[in-house]
């Protein structure tokens, strides 16, 4: 409850992340939080063309929320959810971002 209140009370609604092993807590948080991007067990999603990076509230580009799919979804709120549910973690979480390029030794 406190986490939702902290995020929702901020004037900007760009992105947030939650780290938990409890699926019910994650489901409740991502459905209730009033923000444009949510990461579950991952950092805030890196904005790519098909994510609505304009965010919600006072977090937007220019004078309007018309950016990417926001133009199509004029009267809706788009929420991007990125999740990772690994099993059997014995140590701290590893947060690597795949760049798409491979190197060979």
C-alpha positions in Angstrom: 0.0 0.0 0.0 2.8 2.4 0.9 4.7 1.7 -2.3 1.6 2.5 -4.4 1.0 5.7 -2.4 4.6 6.9 -2.9 4.5 6.3 -6.7 1.0 7.8 -7.2 1.7 10.9 -5.1 4.6 12.0 -7.4 3.8 14.6 -10.0 5.5 12.6 -12.8 4.2 9.3 -13.9 7.1 7.9 -16.0 8.2 4.6 -14.5 8.8 2.5 -11.4 10.0 -1.0 -10.5 9.1 -3.5 -7.8 11.3 -6.5 -6.7 9.4 -9.3 -5.0 9.0 -13.1 -4.8 5.2 -12.7 -4.2 3.2 -12.9 -7.4 0.1 -11.5 -5.7 1.9 -8.5 -4.5 3.3 -7.8 -8.0 -0.1 -8.3 -9.6 -1.7 -5.9 -7.2 1.1 -3.3 -7.5 1.2 -3.3 -11.3 -2.6 -3.1 -11.7 -3.1 -0.3 -9.1 -0.1 2.0 -9.7 -0.8 5.1 -11.9 2.3 5.2 -14.0 3.4 4.6 -17.6 6.1 1.9 -17.2 6.4 -0.8 -14.5 9.3 -3.2 -14.1 8.6 -6.4 -12.0 11.9 -8.0 -10.9 13.7 -6.0 -13.5 14.7 -2.3 -13.6 12.4 0.2 -15.3 12.0 -1.1 -19.0 14.4 0.6 -21.4 12.1 2.7 -23.8 12.0 1.4 -27.3 9.8 2.6 -30.1 6.8 0.4 -29.2 6.8 1.5 -25.5 4.9 4.7 -24.7 7.8 6.5 -23.1 5.8 9.7 -22.6 4.6 8.4 -19.2 1.5 9.6 -17.4 0.7 12.7 -15.4 3.2 15.6 -16.0 5.7 13.2 -17.6 5.3 13.7 -21.4 7.0 14.9 -24.5 5.9 18.3 -25.8 2.4 19.7 -25.2 0.5 16.4 -25.7 0.7 12.7 -25.0 0.8 12.1 -28.7 3.8 9.8 -29.1 3.8 6.4 -30.7 0.7 4.4 -29.7 -0.5 7.2 -27.4 -1.8 8.9 -30.5 -3.9 5.8 -31.3 -5.0 5.2 -27.7 -6.1 8.8 -27.2 -8.5 8.2 -24.4 -6.7 5.3 -22.7 -3.7 4.8 -20.4 -1.0 2.4 -21.8 1.0 0.5 -19.2 4.1 -1.5 -20.1 4.8 -4.4 -17.7 8.1 -6.2 -17.9 8.6 -9.2 -15.6 11.2 -11.8 -14.6 10.3 -14.7 -12.4 13.5 -16.8 -12.0 13.4 -19.9 -9.8 16.1 -21.2 -7.5 18.1 -18.0 -6.9 20.6 -18.6 -4.2 22.5 -15.3 -4.4 21.6 -11.7 -5.3 19.8 -11.0 -8.5 21.8 -10.3 -11.7 20.6 -7.5 -13.9 22.2 -7.8 -17.4 20.7 -6.1 -20.4 21.1 -8.0 -23.6 22.5 -5.7 -26.3 21.7 -8.0 -29.2 25.3 -8.4 -30.2 27.3 -11.5 -29.6 31.1 -11.7 -29.1 33.3 -14.7 -29.6 36.5 -15.5 -27.7 
